[in-house]
Amino acid sequence: MATRSVTGVHPALRDDIGDLVTHRPLPGPGLEQVDPFLFLNHHGPQTYPPGNGGLPFGPHPHRGFETVTFILEGELAHLDSGGHESVIRAGGVQWMTAGRGLVHAEVSPASFKRDGGKLEILQLWVNLPGRLKMSTPAYQGLQAEQIPKLALDEGRVTVELISGTTLGRTGPVQSLTGVFMSVLRLAADGGVAAPVPRGDAVFLYVVRGAVQVSGTPVPAFHLVTLADDGDEVEIQADEDSVVLFGHAPPCNEPVVAHGPFVMNTAEEIMDAIRDYRAGRFGAVKLG
């Protein structure tokens, strides 16, 4: 097996949303996307006091891509115009296919706003190819106990498998486009050689700790880009670490993004705006 080489280490830049601490590695300077991965926000870690206002993500529309939300600390309530509703706790994941259009809200449950607590959330946007942009919207909310945990390197590495297949196990989310997605938890000195098919783009973001990727040091709050010159990625932890690791075939299509819509052409963006304003995405009403 050949190990992929690192082409860049990109910092997540601070861009708070109100009182929500936010770092964004993608898009960033010189890095518009890691096709098909479009966007990542890292919210927190922080502690909210009792009587807080909660998360600011009230009802808003999406079309043309998928959102994958990782709840590392705290809780997140989801409600969308497709009739899906859930409260996902720490360690869980929300996977929403916006497809032809949804309105959704991602807010803090009433108990969190009343009592406060720790909060850390990642949200990743995954593009859909043109042939799937108008697909039927869907949603899956997974609690921590619904996500398979695979132990590697004598227990020093845990793979939380969300989608795709590895070591004979398959994650609970059936991706429309063959996305492999996982959260890696590595103890100090733990390591993994993660297989990646040739041609797939790798998404690798260090959430906590510090690791070496193919021998290159990478601290927390940094995203790694890799060449398509091998069929595995070597990750070695210098300290206890959490890494978001995935890969997928690129779309290799034009990307035209406008706020919450990601399409292939400007005309399709205008169609999305008209459809949303006409109420064709539906609506949600918070209690």
C-alpha positions, 0 to 999 in steps of 0.5 A: 500500500502507498501512503498519500502525501500531504499537500497542505495544512490549513488553519481554521479561522475565527469567525464567531456567530454572535456569542457562538465561538466559531472556527472555519477551515473550509472554505479558507484562504487558497482553499475553496473546497475539497470536492465534494466537501464544501464547508466546515464550521467548528462551533465551540468548545465553550460552556453556556451559562444557565438562562442562555439563548441557545444556538442561533440557527432558526428556520432557514432553507437549503438546496443542492447538498447535504449537511452532516452535523457532529455533536461532540458536546451538548445537545442539538434539536432538529426540526425540518419541513419534511416532518423530521424532528429529533434531539441528538445528544453528545456523540451523535450525528445528524445527516440531512439531505436537502436535495430539492429543498428543505427548511430546517432549524438547528436549535438548543433544547429548552433544557439546555437553554435553562441549565446551560452546559458544554457545547461543541458541534461540527457542521460539514456540507457535502456537495451533491452532483447535478443528477442528485441535486433535486433528489427527495429530501431525507434526514437521519439522526443517530445517537452515540449508541447507534454508531458502530465503534471499531477498536484498532491498534490494541484499543488506542484508536476508536473508529466511530463509523457513520457511513461507508464500509471498513473492516467488514463493518458498514455505517448506519448512514447510506450515502447517496454518493459513496461518502465514507465518514467517521470520527477517529478518537486516538490515544497518545501514540495510537495510530491508524493506516486508513485505506482510501480508494484511488480517486477519492478526495480525503477530508481530514480535520483535527478537532482536538489534540495533535497528530502526524499525518503521513509524517506531517505534524498537524495541530488541532483546528487545522484541515489537511489536504492530501495528494491522490498518490496513494491508497492509505492515509497514515495518522499517528497521535502525539497526544489524545486526539479527535479527528474527523476523517472521510473520503468521497468521489469528487463531483468534478462539476461547476459549483455556484453557491449563494448562501444556503443554496449550492447548485451548478449554475446561476440560473439554478440558484435563481430557481431555488430562490424563487421556489423558496419564496413561493413556499415550495420548500415548506416551513417549520414553526418553532414552539 
